[in-house]
Amino acid sequence: MADSSEKLSSTTWTLTTMPPIEEATFKKWQDLLEDRIGLSLPAHRKSFLQTSLGSRMREIGCLSYEDYYSRVNSGTKGLIEWSVLVDRLTVQETRFYRDIDALDLVKDYVLTRPIEQLKKTPIEAWSVGCSSGEEPYSLAMLLTECMNTLGLRNYFGITGTDISKPALEKARAGVYPSRKLVTLEAGLKEKYFDPHEKPGFFVLKKVIKERVGLSRVNILELGNAPMHGMNIIYCQNVLIYFRKWRRKEIISRLAERLVPGGLLILGQGEIVDWEHPDLQRVKNDKALAFIRRPDKN
């Protein structure tokens, strides 16, 4: 009898229907994902996991969830396969200037900083969970426009981090389909993008790309992240994948990396009825944001 992980022809395998994932197996995958990357998959997302696993298993010709579980836990090849799977499970659809209310808050924050302070200390911003780059590059456009308004040179730097290597590779390429730009003002699109040789695609101009540094960081390992002294931390639609206790832990780590008076932007509804001793909620009905309180001497 052939081994259950034996590869089939692509035609046969494409027609194969994956069986429902059993509760015990689902629990094993839940524990693995939460332990390694903090990803919480409640029972109602069981079908999401089954679809995601099934799609990848069809590609490599693996016939059972148990076999695939063993594969991602075995040696160097397992680490590579794990990286591919994490990319499938965590990369979400995003766009440029997706949350205009949050970006308007960042804009107001920057434009109200003392000019002399901006000249002396450049703004440092961090996009946490930057995916394929739309968020940090949006911040770079916004800050460039702010510096132009203030009559300053580009006194800022932006770091974008994500756990997905493929997503970061796309961000470094800076090439995007037109659907990613639908929420971008026509003037900004013309100013910061050029048509790509591939119809329907656009390439980001160097003036924006060079303002953003990209790095792979697991959000569960923020204690080891080199980012410190941040003026702005932008972490939207990331915490929704974690349990409440871990969300608080992550926010605490991010707060440590803000300068006094620094701005932390989260996604609406990602944290509710919770206070942090170092953070003060910004009064804004359209965006969830906090300012780090001055250090106590």
VOPAGU-2260 file (C-alpha; in pm, 1 decimal, decimal comma):
REM VOPAGU-2260
SITE   aa  ch    i         X         Y         Z
SITE  MET   A    0       0,0       0,0       0,0
SITE  ALA   A    1     131,9     346,0     -90,3
SITE  ASP   A    2     236,0     581,3     189,8
SITE  SER   A    3     -33,5     838,4     272,5
SITE  SER   A    4     201,2    1124,9     189,6
SITE  GLU   A    5     277,3     985,0    -156,7
SITE  LYS   A    6     246,9    1245,5    -427,1
SITE  LEU   A    7     -28,4    1202,2    -681,3
SITE  SER   A    8     -52,1    1343,4   -1028,1
SITE  SER   A    9    -158,2    1709,2   -1027,1
SITE  THR   A   10    -484,6    1626,7   -1206,3
SITE  THR   A   11    -584,8    1351,8    -961,8
SITE  TRP   A   12    -489,0    1555,5    -658,1
SITE  THR   A   13    -676,0    1864,7    -773,3
SITE  LEU   A   14    -995,2    1660,3    -775,4
SITE  THR   A   15    -932,1    1516,8    -429,3
SITE  THR   A   16   -1167,7    1643,1    -157,5
SITE  MET   A   17   -1007,3    1697,4     181,6
SITE  PRO   A   18   -1188,0    1526,0     470,2
SITE  PRO   A   19   -1310,7    1738,7     764,0
SITE  ILE   A   20   -1040,1    1803,4    1018,6
SITE  GLU   A   21   -1104,3    1611,0    1339,1
SITE  GLU   A   22   -1130,5    1792,7    1672,2
SITE  ALA   A   23    -815,8    1636,9    1819,0
SITE  THR   A   24    -614,3    1730,8    1510,8
SITE  PHE   A   25    -760,8    2080,2    1505,8
SITE  LYS   A   26    -653,4    2119,8    1870,2
SITE  LYS   A   27    -296,5    2016,4    1781,7
SITE  TRP   A   28    -282,5    2277,5    1506,2
SITE  GLN   A   29    -435,2    2540,4    1736,4
SITE  ASP   A   30    -167,8    2476,4    1997,7
SITE  LEU   A   31     114,4    2478,5    1742,4
SITE  LEU   A   32       8,3    2808,9    1585,6
SITE  GLU   A   33     -42,5    2979,9    1919,7
SITE  ASP   A   34     283,9    2850,6    2062,1
SITE  ARG   A   35     497,9    2950,6    1763,6
SITE  ILE   A   36     343,4    3275,5    1644,1
SITE  GLY   A   37      69,0    3355,3    1894,7
SITE  LEU   A   38    -203,6    3307,8    1635,9
SITE  SER   A   39    -534,4    3227,4    1803,6
SITE  LEU   A   40    -781,8    3021,8    1602,7
SITE  PRO   A   41   -1113,1    2985,0    1789,4
SITE  ALA   A   42   -1356,3    2708,8    1698,9
SITE  HIS   A   43   -1548,4    2922,5    1450,4
SITE  ARG   A   44   -1230,6    2956,9    1240,2
SITE  LYS   A   45   -1189,1    2583,4    1201,5
SITE  SER   A   46   -1308,8    2600,2     840,2
SITE  PHE   A   47   -1051,6    2872,8     767,4
SITE  LEU   A   48    -772,2    2648,7     893,7
SITE  GLN   A   49    -905,6    2348,4     704,5
SITE  THR   A   50    -924,1    2546,0     379,4
SITE  SER   A   51    -576,2    2694,2     426,5
SITE  LEU   A   52    -415,2    2362,0     514,0
SITE  GLY   A   53    -602,4    2179,6     239,4
SITE  SER   A   54    -492,5    2426,8     -24,7
SITE  ARG   A   55    -125,0    2390,4      64,8
SITE  MET   A   56    -147,5    2012,5     108,7
SITE  ARG   A   57    -292,1    1977,7    -241,1
SITE  GLU   A   58       3,4    2170,8    -380,3
SITE  ILE   A   59     257,0    1933,2    -227,2
SITE  GLY   A   60      49,6    1613,4    -252,2
SITE  CYS   A   61       8,3    1547,4     119,1
SITE  LEU   A   62    -301,7    1341,9     199,3
SITE  SER   A   63    -359,3    1388,4     572,8
SITE  TYR   A   64    -351,3    1668,9     826,8
SITE  GLU   A   65    -145,6    1450,4    1060,2
SITE  ASP   A   66     117,9    1388,2     794,7
SITE  TYR   A   67     136,3    1757,5     715,5
SITE  TYR   A   68     165,7    1838,6    1086,3
SITE  SER   A   69     463,5    1602,3    1106,1
SITE  ARG   A   70     614,4    1758,5     796,1
SITE  VAL   A   71     617,7    2115,0     931,9
SITE  ASN   A   72     779,0    1984,9    1250,8
SITE  SER   A   73    1058,7    1790,8    1083,8
SITE  GLY   A   74    1403,9    1932,3    1013,9
SITE  THR   A   75    1513,8    2209,7     780,5
SITE  LYS   A   76    1255,2    2128,8     515,6
SITE  GLY   A   77     992,5    2154,0     786,2
SITE  LEU   A   78    1104,9    2504,4     873,3
SITE  ILE   A   79    1077,0    2606,7     508,7
SITE  GLU   A   80     729,9    2456,0     480,2
SITE  TRP   A   81     628,3    2623,8     806,1
SITE  SER   A   82     731,4    2960,0     662,4
SITE  VAL   A   83     512,7    2901,3     356,6
SITE  LEU   A   84     216,1    2803,2     571,1
SITE  VAL   A   85     250,6    3103,2     803,8
SITE  ASP   A   86     244,6    3329,8     500,9
SITE  ARG   A   87     -84,3    3173,2     389,4
SITE  LEU   A   88    -240,5    3210,2     732,7
SITE  THR   A   89    -130,9    3562,7     820,5
SITE  VAL   A   90    -106,3    3773,4     504,7
SITE  GLN   A   91    -422,1    3979,3     462,3
SITE  GLU   A   92    -553,5    4195,1     179,7
SITE  THR   A   93    -460,6    4558,8     233,8
SITE  ARG   A   94    -441,6    4884,8      39,1
SITE  PHE   A   95    -267,4    5220,0      38,5
SITE  TYR   A   96    -428,1    5480,3     267,4
SITE  ARG   A   97    -670,6    5214,3     390,2
SITE  ASP   A   98    -764,9    5387,8     717,2
SITE  ILE   A   99    -777,0    5759,4     640,5
SITE  ASP   A  100    -900,9    5847,0     991,6
SITE  ALA   A  101    -596,3    5690,1    1156,1
SITE  LEU   A  102    -364,8    5853,6     902,2
SITE  ASP   A  103    -529,8    6190,6     964,3
SITE  LEU   A  104    -449,5    6143,5    1332,8
SITE  VAL   A  105     -84,5    6078,6    1246,7
SITE  LYS   A  106     -84,4    6385,2    1023,1
SITE  ASP   A  107    -223,2    6606,5    1299,4
SITE  TYR   A  108      29,2    6462,6    1544,7
SITE  VAL   A  109     323,4    6543,9    1317,6
SITE  LEU   A  110     206,6    6889,7    1212,5
SITE  THR   A  111     163,8    6997,2    1575,7
SITE  ARG   A  112     517,9    6898,0    1679,4
SITE  PRO   A  113     751,3    7190,6    1758,1
SITE  ILE   A  114     952,7    7272,6    1446,6
SITE  GLU   A  115    1279,1    7295,7    1635,9
SITE  GLN   A  116    1217,3    6953,5    1786,2
SITE  LEU   A  117    1159,4    6805,1    1439,9
SITE  LYS   A  118    1481,5    6962,8    1314,2
SITE  LYS   A  119    1679,1    6831,6    1610,1
SITE  THR   A  120    1535,4    6479,7    1629,7
SITE  PRO   A  121    1398,5    6311,3    1315,1
SITE  ILE   A  122    1067,8    6126,6    1347,8
SITE  GLU   A  123    1099,2    5749,2    1372,2
SITE  ALA   A  124     790,7    5544,5    1281,3
SITE  TRP   A  125     730,0    5170,8    1297,8
SITE  SER   A  126     469,6    4973,9    1103,1
SITE  VAL   A  127     409,4    4648,0    1292,7
SITE  GLY   A  128     271,4    4368,4    1075,2
SITE  CYS   A  129     343,1    4560,0     755,9
SITE  SER   A  130     248,7    4274,0     520,8
SITE  SER   A  131     339,9    4361,9     159,4
SITE  GLY   A  132     430,0    4722,7     238,0
SITE  GLU   A  133     116,2    4926,2     175,6
SITE  GLU   A  134     104,4    5054,7     534,8
SITE  PRO   A  135     466,3    5173,2     584,1
SITE  TYR   A  136     474,9    5322,9     235,4
SITE  SER   A  137     148,2    5505,6     308,3
SITE  LEU   A  138     312,3    5645,2     620,9
SITE  ALA   A  139     613,9    5748,0     414,2
SITE  MET   A  140     390,3    5938,3     170,5
SITE  LEU   A  141     204,2    6101,6     457,4
SITE  LEU   A  142     519,2    6208,1     639,8
SITE  THR   A  143     674,0    6336,9     317,2
SITE  GLU   A  144     366,9    6554,1     263,4
SITE  CYS   A  145     386,0    6673,9     625,1
SITE  MET   A  146     752,9    6767,7     590,1
SITE  ASN   A  147     672,2    6959,0     271,4
SITE  THR   A  148     393,4    7145,5     451,7
SITE  LEU   A  149     631,4    7238,9     733,0
SITE  GLY   A  150     902,9    7339,6     489,4
SITE  LEU   A  151    1144,5    7078,4     625,1
SITE  ARG   A  152    1363,3    6821,2     461,5
SITE  ASN   A  153    1256,9    6459,2     501,6
SITE  TYR   A  154    1342,1    6434,0     870,5
SITE  PHE   A  155    1197,5    6089,3     928,6
SITE  GLY   A  156    1257,9    5719,3     894,6
SITE  ILE   A  157    1015,7    5427,7     886,2
SITE  THR   A  158    1063,5    5062,9     976,8
SITE  GLY   A  159     821,3    4798,3     853,2
SITE  THR   A  160     824,3    4452,3    1013,4
SITE  ASP   A  161     636,8    4131,3     944,8
SITE  ILE   A  162     674,8    3758,9    1008,2
SITE  SER   A  163     615,6    3666,7     642,9
SITE  LYS   A  164     923,8    3655,9     420,4
SITE  PRO   A  165     722,3    3643,3      93,8
SITE  ALA   A  166     522,1    3948,1     203,8
SITE  LEU   A  167     841,3    4138,6     281,4
SITE  GLU   A  168     983,3    4043,9     -58,2
SITE  LYS   A  169     675,7    4193,7    -223,5
SITE  ALA   A  170     718,6    4507,0     -13,8
SITE  ARG   A  171    1081,5    4540,9    -120,6
SITE  ALA   A  172     982,4    4505,6    -486,1
SITE  GLY   A  173     733,1    4792,4    -453,1
SITE  VAL   A  174     513,3    4676,9    -741,8
SITE  TYR   A  175     136,1    4679,9    -686,5
SITE  PRO   A  176    -180,6    4606,9    -884,3
SITE  SER   A  177    -418,5    4896,5    -940,6
SITE  ARG   A  178    -670,4    4761,3    -684,7
SITE  LYS   A  179    -418,7    4838,4    -410,0
SITE  LEU   A  180    -430,3    5207,0    -502,2
SITE  VAL   A  181    -807,1    5257,9    -518,8
SITE  THR   A  182    -817,2    5447,1    -186,4
SITE  LEU   A  183    -524,4    5669,9    -280,2
SITE  GLU   A  184    -585,0    6026,1    -395,4
SITE  ALA   A  185    -514,0    6076,6    -764,6
SITE  GLY   A  186    -253,5    6341,3    -686,9
SITE  LEU   A  187     -56,6    6109,4    -458,2
SITE  LYS   A  188     -79,9    5824,3    -706,4
SITE  GLU   A  189      65,9    6041,3    -981,9
SITE  LYS   A  190     330,1    6185,9    -751,3
SITE  TYR   A  191     461,0    5864,0    -597,2
SITE  PHE   A  192     396,5    5589,2    -854,4
SITE  ASP   A  193     496,5    5513,3   -1211,1
SITE  PRO   A  194     313,0    5276,6   -1445,0
SITE  HIS   A  195     475,3    4934,7   -1446,3
SITE  GLU   A  196     560,2    4749,2   -1766,0
SITE  LYS   A  197     295,8    4495,4   -1667,8
SITE  PRO   A  198     -49,2    4637,5   -1756,3
SITE  GLY   A  199    -258,8    4726,8   -1453,6
SITE  PHE   A  200      39,4    4748,4   -1218,2
SITE  PHE   A  201     229,8    5041,1   -1068,0
SITE  VAL   A  202     578,1    5073,6    -921,7
SITE  LEU   A  203     658,8    5286,4    -619,6
SITE  LYS   A  204     905,5    5568,4    -677,8
SITE  LYS   A  205    1246,0    5566,1    -512,7
SITE  VAL   A  206    1172,5    5880,6    -309,8
SITE  ILE   A  207     927,7    5675,9    -100,5
SITE  LYS   A  208    1096,3    5334,9    -110,2
SITE  GLU   A  209    1420,0    5472,8      29,3
SITE  ARG   A  210    1241,8    5609,6     337,5
SITE  VAL   A  211    1135,8    5261,7     453,9
SITE  GLY   A  212    1348,7    4982,9     599,8
SITE  LEU   A  213    1196,6    4634,3     609,6
SITE  SER   A  214    1277,5    4351,9     848,8
SITE  ARG   A  215    1138,9    4014,7     958,4
SITE  VAL   A  216    1015,3    4018,7    1318,3
SITE  ASN   A  217     792,1    3774,8    1503,5
SITE  ILE   A  218     550,6    3981,5    1712,9
SITE  LEU   A  219     592,3    3728,1    1995,5
SITE  GLU   A  220     959,3    3822,9    2015,3
SITE  LEU   A  221     924,1    4199,2    2049,4
SITE  GLY   A  222    1148,3    4184,3    2354,7
SITE  ASN   A  223    1436,5    4111,6    2116,7
SITE  ALA   A  224    1334,2    4362,5    1849,4
SITE  PRO   A  225    1595,0    4637,3    1796,0
SITE  MET   A  226    1338,7    4914,8    1749,6
SITE  HIS   A  227    1352,6    5174,4    2028,6
SITE  GLY   A  228    1283,5    5545,2    2064,2
SITE  MET   A  229     986,5    5541,5    1827,9
SITE  ASN   A  230     774,3    5854,4    1783,1
SITE  ILE   A  231     497,5    5666,6    1603,1
SITE  ILE   A  232     402,5    5299,0    1619,1
SITE  TYR   A  233     132,1    5186,7    1378,0
SITE  CYS   A  234     -12,2    4846,3    1460,2
SITE  GLN   A  235    -349,7    4802,0    1293,5
SITE  ASN   A  236    -544,7    4481,3    1228,9
SITE  VAL   A  237    -271,9    4271,1    1387,7
SITE  LEU   A  238    -393,2    4217,2    1743,5
SITE  ILE   A  239    -726,9    4071,8    1631,2
SITE  TYR   A  240    -551,6    3739,1    1572,2
SITE  PHE   A  241    -435,3    3708,1    1934,3
SITE  ARG   A  242    -600,2    3627,4    2264,2
SITE  LYS   A  243    -684,1    3923,5    2489,8
SITE  TRP   A  244    -406,8    3853,4    2739,9
SITE  ARG   A  245    -149,7    3839,1    2462,4
SITE  ARG   A  246    -280,3    4160,8    2308,0
SITE  LYS   A  247    -211,4    4338,5    2635,9
SITE  GLU   A  248     134,8    4186,0    2649,8
SITE  ILE   A  249     212,2    4303,5    2294,2
SITE  ILE   A  250      84,1    4656,6    2362,1
SITE  SER   A  251     300,8    4674,3    2673,9
SITE  ARG   A  252     605,2    4579,8    2465,8
SITE  LEU   A  253     519,0    4843,2    2207,0
SITE  ALA   A  254     467,2    5107,5    2476,4
SITE  GLU   A  255     820,7    5041,7    2600,5
SITE  ARG   A  256     952,3    5138,0    2257,9
SITE  LEU   A  257     772,5    5471,4    2238,2
SITE  VAL   A  258     941,4    5792,6    2342,1
SITE  PRO   A  259     749,0    5999,5    2598,6
SITE  GLY   A  260     482,8    6177,7    2397,3
SITE  GLY   A  261     500,0    5910,3    2126,0
SITE  LEU   A  262     188,1    5798,0    1940,4
SITE  LEU   A  263      56,3    5440,0    1926,1
SITE  ILE   A  264    -212,4    5361,8    1665,7
SITE  LEU   A  265    -417,1    5041,8    1697,4
SITE  GLY   A  266    -715,9    4905,1    1508,0
SITE  GLN   A  267   -1062,8    4996,0    1625,5
SITE  GLY   A  268   -1195,6    4737,7    1869,8
SITE  GLU   A  269    -862,8    4555,3    1912,1
SITE  ILE   A  270    -847,0    4643,9    2281,1
SITE  VAL   A  271   -1149,9    4739,7    2490,6
SITE  ASP   A  272   -1191,9    4864,5    2848,9
SITE  TRP   A  273    -824,4    4839,7    2934,4
SITE  GLU   A  274    -576,1    5094,1    3062,5
SITE  HIS   A  275    -197,7    5095,6    3060,1
SITE  PRO   A  276     -11,7    5304,8    3319,3
SITE  ASP   A  277     220,8    5451,5    3056,5
SITE  LEU   A  278     -44,7    5523,9    2793,7
SITE  GLN   A  279    -314,7    5788,9    2769,6
SITE  ARG   A  280    -604,7    5736,4    2531,5
SITE  VAL   A  281    -636,1    5994,0    2254,6
SITE  LYS   A  282    -984,1    6144,0    2237,8
SITE  ASN   A  283   -1095,7    6040,1    1891,9
SITE  ASP   A  284   -1414,0    5859,5    1789,3
SITE  LYS   A  285   -1277,8    5739,6    1454,9
SITE  ALA   A  286    -941,9    5590,4    1552,9
SITE  LEU   A  287    -792,6    5401,5    1847,0
SITE  ALA   A  288    -472,9    5569,4    1960,9
SITE  PHE   A  289    -264,5    5635,3    2270,1
SITE  ILE   A  290       5,7    5880,6    2373,9
SITE  ARG   A  291     287,7    5765,0    2599,4
SITE  ARG   A  292     287,9    5960,7    2921,1
SITE  PRO   A  293     600,2    6150,2    3034,1
SITE  ASP   A  294     845,0    5940,6    3233,0
SITE  LYS   A  295     817,3    5976,0    3608,2
SITE  ASN   A  296    1129,1    6115,9    3768,5
